[in-house]
Amino acid sequence: MLMLCLPRSSSLLAQCRTPLSGALLGLLGLLAVQPASAMAANRTPPVPVLESAAESAAEPTKVPAAANWASILAQTETRLSQQLITEADVTLARAELARAKGWLAGAPIIDGLYRSDQPMSNFGAVEMQTDVRLPLRHFGQTQAWQTLAREAMLNGQTRATANRLALLGNLRQLAWDWRRAEAEWTAAQIRLDLMTRDLKAVSLQVKQGEAAEVDRLSVESRLLAVQDQLAAAQMLRDNAQARWRHLTGADALPRDLGTDTAELLQQLNNPSFDTPEGLLAEQPLLKQMASEVGLTTARIAAERAAGAGAPELGIGVKRDRGDRGMPYDNSLFVTLSLPIGGQKYRDPALAAMTQQRAAAQVALIKTTQQLIGEVAALRQRINAWPLRLSRLDASAALAEKTLKLKQKARQMGELDWSQVLSFERDAAEARLQAKLGHIEYEADISSLKQTLGLMPQN
């Protein structure tokens, strides 16, 4: 396998398409791999498999149908307070936008001065001064800050969707773990019922002198082993249920788990996912990583636009006298301060940002190629499942048919209980393998949806 509302993918790419983003897409295009083979659009319908009375009795009580995937995902996000991350991103974007809309490079500075050559008396020279200094923006700094604000907003949007996809991946894994554990528990319960009947039959044969005591002891030993298997399966099922319930707050799996429409299956076969550009246009994780590159680029541009420091324009008034009894002189003055030679002190920060951008670029390219490889591998597995499922279903059907014939033979007195129970065990095992096969098939499709970043429909 691998909240602000996201804009459509085309607009997202348009916003991200800075000169660096264009170069990055070109680099991803050079690294594109060959398209993976298309996945089978329709699934092979399972061969009907009969269930024995023992399996029907062992089937657990069905939990009432839960909500769909979209509702459970929203509920889980609320339980985990995941909106706090989104709110923090919104606050950051608003702060960047507010700074970009201002007209100064920083907060105004007020300076005050009082000087007297005889501070303990009212005699002597006195000087009072007050002025305000206004940090001014460099040419292009406003535009750089506006670009940074847009990238911060886009980064918050992509982060919210990527976090949602990551949470959905955890939920999908837990759901399929529960489904597998349920199937294993059901099979273990059936094996226990069969071994219990087998022990009763052997015990009766021992009383009638038709079997030796060692045969009964052998069956009893196998019964103990099956009881241990059931206890282990029960523990796995309870653990899977507990993890699901504590994370989601739901008591049942989504009712649409494993149900995929023809439209969704066609979307999974979209050949555009086989290219870096196509995958980047749709996959939320890659969008978020591309947004990190764009945000770092905007920060570098804003840092460079700031230059060595902000020039300051000052305006103030001055009032002074020579001695007591002399009139005060009042004056107005304007100052201009220009920083010089300070760029070298900003170079380390610029170099660190450039290093961060390079790491983000490499991570984006690496993750894109990994996801393309995972998509190809999952499609190959899914393409191979229909034929394998047909064999598993056919094997289960044959085992059921054989069991029915053996049961008829027992009713006619041609076989005893011990011989029939052996065929019942074989039929139960064949049913389990068929069920697990269908579960793994659905789980692989779920993994493909997760890798492609497809979210559940409302």
C-alpha positions in Angstrom: 0.0 0.0 0.0 0.6 4.4 1.6 -9.9 21.1 6.7 -10.1 23.3 4.5 -11.8 22.3 1.2 -9.4 21.4 -1.6 -9.9 23.1 -5.0 -10.2 20.9 -8.0 -6.9 19.3 -9.1 -6.5 21.5 -12.2 -6.7 24.7 -10.2 -4.4 23.3 -7.5 -1.8 22.6 -10.1 -2.3 26.0 -11.6 -1.6 27.6 -8.2 1.4 25.4 -7.6 2.9 25.9 -11.0 5.7 28.3 -10.0 8.9 28.1 -12.1 10.2 25.6 -9.6 7.0 23.5 -9.8 7.2 23.4 -13.6 10.8 22.2 -13.5 9.9 19.7 -10.9 7.0 18.3 -13.0 9.5 18.1 -15.9 11.9 16.1 -13.7 9.1 13.8 -12.7 8.2 13.2 -16.3 11.7 12.1 -17.1 11.5 9.5 -14.3 8.1 8.1 -15.5 7.8 4.4 -15.6 5.9 2.2 -18.1 2.1 2.1 -17.4 0.9 -0.8 -15.4 -1.4 -3.4 -16.9 -5.1 -2.5 -16.5 -7.0 -4.0 -13.7 -9.9 -6.3 -14.5 -13.0 -4.1 -14.5 -15.4 -6.8 -13.4 -14.9 -9.2 -10.6 -15.4 -12.9 -11.1 -18.7 -13.8 -9.3 -18.1 -16.4 -6.5 -19.2 -19.9 -7.0 -22.1 -20.6 -4.5 -20.8 -22.4 -1.5 -23.2 -24.3 0.8 -22.8 -23.8 4.6 -23.2 -26.6 7.0 -25.4 -26.5 10.0 -22.3 -26.2 12.2 -21.2 -23.1 10.4 -24.6 -21.5 10.7 -24.7 -22.2 14.4 -21.2 -20.8 14.8 -22.0 -17.6 13.0 -21.8 -14.7 15.5 -24.6 -12.3 16.1 -24.5 -9.6 13.4 -23.8 -6.1 14.6 -26.3 -3.6 13.4 -25.2 -1.9 10.2 -22.9 1.1 10.8 -22.8 4.3 8.9 -20.9 4.6 5.6 -17.2 5.3 5.3 -17.6 9.0 4.9 -19.6 9.3 8.2 -17.2 7.1 10.1 -14.2 9.1 8.8 -15.8 12.4 9.8 -16.7 11.0 13.2 -13.2 9.8 13.8 -11.7 13.2 12.8 -13.9 14.8 15.4 -12.9 12.3 18.1 -9.2 13.0 17.4 -9.7 16.8 17.2 -7.9 16.7 13.9 -9.5 20.1 13.0 -7.0 21.7 15.4 -4.3 21.3 12.7 -6.6 22.9 10.1 -7.4 25.8 12.4 -3.7 26.4 13.0 -3.0 26.4 9.3 -5.9 28.8 8.7 -4.5 31.1 11.4 -1.0 31.0 9.7 -2.5 31.8 6.3 -4.5 34.7 7.6 -1.5 36.1 9.4 0.6 36.0 6.2 -2.2 37.6 4.3 -2.6 40.4 6.8 1.1 41.1 6.7 1.0 41.2 2.9 -1.9 43.7 2.9 0.0 46.2 5.1 2.1 49.0 3.9 5.1 48.8 6.2 7.9 46.2 6.5 7.4 46.0 10.3 5.9 47.7 13.3 6.5 51.5 13.7 9.0 52.5 16.3 8.6 55.4 18.7 11.7 56.9 20.2 11.8 59.4 23.1 14.6 61.5 24.6 15.0 63.8 27.6 18.3 65.4 28.5 19.3 67.9 31.2 22.8 69.0 32.3 21.4 69.8 35.9 18.9 67.0 36.6 18.5 67.9 40.3 17.4 71.5 39.7 15.4 73.6 37.3 18.5 75.3 36.0 20.7 74.3 33.0 20.1 73.2 29.4 17.1 71.0 28.7 16.4 68.9 25.5 13.3 66.9 24.7 12.8 64.8 21.5 10.1 62.5 20.2 10.2 60.7 16.8 8.5 57.9 14.9 10.5 55.5 12.6 8.6 53.6 9.9 10.3 50.5 8.4 9.8 50.6 4.6 9.4 47.7 2.3 11.8 46.9 -0.5 10.7 46.9 -4.1 8.9 43.6 -4.8 8.6 42.7 -1.1 4.8 43.1 -1.1 4.4 40.8 -4.1 6.7 38.2 -2.4 4.6 38.3 0.8 1.4 38.0 -1.2 2.8 34.9 -2.9 3.8 33.5 0.5 0.3 34.0 1.8 -1.2 32.1 -1.1 1.2 29.3 -0.7 0.5 29.1 3.0 -3.2 28.9 2.3 -2.7 26.2 -0.3 -0.4 24.3 2.0 -3.1 24.3 4.7 -5.7 22.9 2.3 -3.4 20.1 1.0 -2.3 19.2 4.6 -5.9 18.8 5.7 -6.7 16.4 2.9 -3.4 14.5 3.3 -4.1 14.1 7.0 -7.6 12.8 6.2 -6.2 10.3 3.7 -3.6 9.1 6.3 -6.4 8.6 8.9 -8.5 6.8 6.3 -5.6 4.4 5.6 -5.4 3.5 9.3 -9.2 2.9 9.4 -9.1 0.7 6.3 -6.3 -1.4 7.8 -8.3 -1.8 11.1 -11.5 -2.7 9.2 -9.9 -5.5 7.1 -8.0 -6.8 10.2 -11.4 -7.1 11.9 -13.0 -8.8 8.9 -10.1 -11.4 8.7 -10.2 -12.0 12.4 -14.0 -12.6 12.2 -13.5 -15.2 9.5 -10.8 -17.0 11.4 -12.9 -17.0 14.5 -15.9 -18.5 12.7 -13.7 -21.2 11.2 -12.2 -22.0 14.6 -15.7 -22.3 16.1 -16.7 -24.7 13.4 -13.6 -26.8 13.9 -14.3 -27.0 17.6 -17.9 -28.2 17.0 -16.6 -30.9 14.6 -14.0 -32.1 17.1 -16.5 -32.1 19.9 -18.8 -34.4 17.8 -15.8 -36.4 16.8 -14.9 -37.0 20.5 -18.4 -38.0 21.3 -18.5 -40.5 18.4 -15.1 -42.0 19.4 -16.1 -42.2 23.0 -19.3 -44.1 22.0 -17.2 -46.5 19.8 -14.8 -47.1 22.8 -17.8 -48.1 25.0 -19.1 -50.4 22.2 -15.6 -52.0 21.8 -15.3 -50.7 18.2 -12.3 -48.4 19.0 -9.3 -48.4 21.3 -8.8 -46.0 24.2 -5.7 -44.6 22.5 -8.0 -43.4 19.6 -10.1 -41.5 22.1 -7.1 -39.9 23.7 -5.8 -38.9 20.3 -9.1 -37.1 19.5 -9.2 -35.5 22.9 -5.7 -34.1 22.3 -6.7 -32.7 19.0 -9.8 -31.2 20.7 -7.5 -29.3 23.1 -5.5 -28.0 20.3 -8.6 -26.7 18.5 -9.8 -25.1 21.7 -6.5 -23.2 21.9 -6.9 -22.1 18.3 -10.3 -20.8 19.1 -9.0 -18.9 22.1 -6.3 -17.3 19.9 -8.8 -16.4 17.2 -11.1 -15.0 19.8 -8.3 -12.8 21.2 -7.4 -11.5 17.7 -11.1 -10.7 16.9 -11.6 -8.9 20.3 -8.3 -7.0 19.8 -9.4 -5.9 16.3 -12.8 -4.8 17.5 -11.3 -2.9 20.4 -8.8 -1.0 18.2 -11.6 -0.1 15.8 -14.1 1.0 18.5 -11.5 3.0 20.5 -10.4 4.9 17.4 -13.7 5.5 15.6 -16.3 5.2 18.4 -18.4 3.0 16.2 -19.6 -0.5 17.1 -19.7 -1.9 13.6 -17.8 -1.8 10.4 -18.9 0.6 7.5 -21.8 -0.9 5.6 -20.0 0.0 2.4 -16.8 -1.9 3.3 -15.8 -3.8 0.2 -18.6 -2.5 -2.0 -17.2 -0.8 -5.1 -19.2 0.6 -8.0 -18.4 0.1 -11.7 -17.5 3.8 -11.9 -15.0 3.4 -9.1 -13.4 0.4 -10.7 -13.1 2.3 -14.0 -11.5 5.1 -12.1 -8.9 2.7 -10.6 -8.0 1.7 -14.2 -7.4 5.3 -15.2 -4.1 5.2 -17.2 -3.2 8.8 -16.0 -2.3 7.3 -12.6 0.6 5.5 -14.3 2.5 8.8 -14.9 4.1 11.1 -12.3 2.1 14.1 -13.5 -1.2 12.3 -13.5 -0.6 10.9 -10.0 0.5 14.2 -8.7 -2.7 15.8 -10.0 -4.9 13.5 -7.9 -2.9 12.0 -5.0 -3.4 14.2 -1.8 -0.1 13.1 -0.2 1.8 14.2 -3.3 -0.1 17.4 -3.5 0.8 18.2 0.1 4.5 17.4 -0.6 4.4 19.6 -3.7 2.8 22.3 -1.7 5.7 22.1 0.8 8.1 22.7 -2.0 6.1 25.7 -3.2 5.8 27.1 0.3 9.6 26.8 0.9 10.2 28.5 -2.5 7.9 31.4 -1.5 9.7 31.8 1.8 13.1 32.0 0.0 11.7 34.6 -2.3 10.3 36.6 0.6 13.7 36.4 2.5 15.5 37.6 -0.6 13.1 40.4 -1.1 13.7 41.6 2.4 17.4 42.3 1.5 19.9 43.3 4.1 17.2 44.9 6.3 14.3 47.4 6.1 15.2 51.1 5.5 13.5 53.4 8.0 11.8 56.7 7.5 11.7 58.9 10.7 9.8 62.0 11.6 9.9 63.8 14.9 9.9 67.0 16.9 12.6 68.5 19.2 12.2 71.1 22.0 15.3 72.5 23.8 16.6 75.6 25.8 20.0 76.8 26.9 19.1 77.6 30.6 16.3 78.5 32.9 14.4 81.6 31.7 15.5 81.2 28.1 12.8 80.5 25.5 12.5 76.9 24.1 13.5 76.2 20.5 11.1 73.9 18.6 12.1 72.0 15.5 10.8 69.4 13.2 13.1 66.8 11.6 12.9 63.9 9.1 15.5 61.1 9.0 16.2 58.2 6.6 18.2 55.1 7.7 19.6 52.7 5.2 21.2 49.4 6.3 24.3 48.4 4.4 26.5 45.3 4.2 24.1 43.1 6.1 23.2 40.6 3.5 25.9 38.2 4.6 24.1 37.8 7.9 21.0 36.6 6.1 22.9 34.1 3.9 22.8 31.3 6.4 19.1 31.5 6.7 18.7 31.5 2.9 21.1 28.5 2.7 19.0 26.6 5.3 15.8 27.2 3.4 17.4 26.1 0.1 18.5 22.9 1.8 14.9 22.3 3.1 13.6 22.9 -0.4 16.0 20.4 -1.9 15.1 17.8 0.6 11.4 18.4 -0.1 12.0 18.0 -3.8 13.9 14.7 -3.4 11.2 13.4 -1.1 8.5 14.3 -3.6 10.2 12.6 -6.5 11.0 9.5 -4.4 7.5 9.1 -3.0 6.0 9.6 -6.5 8.1 6.8 -7.9 7.3 4.5 -4.9 3.6 5.1 -5.3 3.7 4.4 -9.0 5.5 1.1 -8.2 2.9 0.2 -5.6 0.1 0.9 -8.0 1.6 -1.4 -10.6 2.2 -4.1 -8.1 -1.4 -3.9 -6.7 -2.9 -4.0 -10.1 -0.9 -7.1 -10.9 -2.2 -8.8 -7.7 -5.8 -7.7 -8.4 -5.6 -9.0 -12.0 -4.5 -12.4 -10.7 -7.3 -12.7 -8.1 -10.3 -13.5 -10.3 -8.8 -16.8 -11.5 -7.6 -17.7 -8.1 -11.0 -16.9 -6.5 -12.6 -19.2 -9.1 -10.4 -22.0 -8.1 -11.0 -21.4 -4.4 -14.7 -21.2 -4.8 -14.8 -24.3 -7.0 -12.7 -26.2 -4.4 -15.1 -25.2 -1.7 -18.1 -26.2 -3.8 -16.6 -29.6 -4.6 -15.8 -30.1 -0.9 -19.5 -29.3 0.0 -20.7 -31.7 -2.7 -18.4 -34.4 -1.5 -19.6 -33.9 2.0 -23.3 -34.2 1.1 -22.6 -37.5 -0.7 -20.7 -38.8 2.3 -23.5 -37.7 4.6 -26.0 -39.7 2.5 -23.6 -42.6 2.7 -23.6 -42.4 6.5 -27.4 -42.3 6.6 -27.4 -45.5 4.6 -24.9 -47.1 7.0 -22.0 -47.2 4.6 -19.8 -44.9 6.7 -19.4 -44.1 10.4 -19.2 -40.7 12.1 -15.4 -40.5 12.2 -15.2 -40.8 8.5 -17.8 -38.2 7.8 -16.3 -35.8 10.3 -13.0 -35.9 8.3 -14.9 -34.7 5.2 -16.7 -32.0 7.3 -13.3 -30.7 8.4 -12.1 -30.5 4.8 -15.2 -28.7 3.7 -14.9 -26.2 6.5 -11.3 -25.5 5.7 -12.1 -25.0 2.0 -14.9 -22.6 2.9 -12.4 -20.6 5.1 -9.8 -20.4 2.4 -12.5 -19.1 -0.1 -13.7 -16.5 2.4 -10.2 -15.3 3.2 -9.5 -15.2 -0.5 -12.4 -12.8 -1.2 -11.4 -10.7 1.8 -7.8 -10.4 0.6 -9.2 -9.5 -2.9 -11.3 -6.7 -1.4 -8.4 -5.6 0.8 -6.1 -5.3 -2.2 -8.7 -3.1 -4.0 -8.9 -1.0 -0.8 -5.1 -0.7 -0.8 -5.2 0.5 -4.4 -7.8 3.1 -3.6 -5.6 4.2 -0.6 -2.5 4.4 -2.7 -4.2 6.4 -5.4 -5.7 8.7 -2.8 -9.3 8.0 -3.6 -11.6 9.2 -0.8 -15.0 7.6 0.1 -18.1 9.0 -1.5 -20.7 10.7 0.7 
